[in-house]
Amino acid sequence: MTQTTARPRMTRLRFVIAATGLLATAACATPLKPPTEALQGAQTAIANAEQARAAEYAPAELSQARQDLASARTAVQHEHMIRAERLADQSRAGAELASARTESAKATAVNDEMQKGTEAMKQEMQRNPGAR
């Protein structure tokens, strides 16, 4: 390689290294913002689950959602914003799962009661065929 072709390559290489260094420095220097919306969404989902009585019907899911939210808040305090957002999203999803399981359990209970009522009516009709 001649000296004239080596010089432009070295200049390009130095430029790439400098640009990479600048980008890395900028990325480290830019503080990430707390995931406020994700944290609020998780808190709202937990409140909705509590209002739906998830503590009675889906206690494990609700408890995990609360733990994930607490961990997300701790991550914010330690300035681990990406982890905090992931945990907040996980908390919201867990609370929504708790709500869904609660609604399913309630619907199953209502269905069971309706079936018992239907069976009781059938038995009563069989005992009193002339009462129609």
DAQUIMO-V338094 format. One record per backbone hydrogen bond with DSSP energy under -1.0 kcal/mol. CO is the residue of the C=O (numbers start at 1). NH is the residue of the N-H. Records with the same first field share a line. If there is no record, write none. Layout:
CO=NH + NH
This chain:
2=6
3=7
6=10
7=11
8=12
9=13
10=14
11=15
12=16
13=17
14=18
15=19
16=20
17=21
18=22
19=23
20=24
21=25
22=26
23=27
24=28
25=29
26=30
34=36
35=39
36=40
37=41
38=42
39=43
40=44
41=45
42=46
43=47
44=48
45=49
46=50
47=51
48=52
49=54
50=53
53=56 + 57
54=58
58=62
59=63
60=64
61=65
62=66
63=67
64=68
65=69
66=70
67=71
68=72
69=73
70=74
71=75
72=76
73=77
74=78
75=80
76=79
80=84
81=85
82=86
83=87
84=88
85=89
86=90
87=91
88=92
89=93
90=94
91=95
92=96
93=97
94=98
95=99
96=100
97=101
98=102
99=103
100=104
101=105
102=106
103=107
104=108
105=109
106=110
107=111
108=112
109=113
110=114
111=115
112=116
113=117
114=118
115=119
116=120
117=121
118=122
119=123
120=124
121=125
122=126
123=127
124=128
128=131
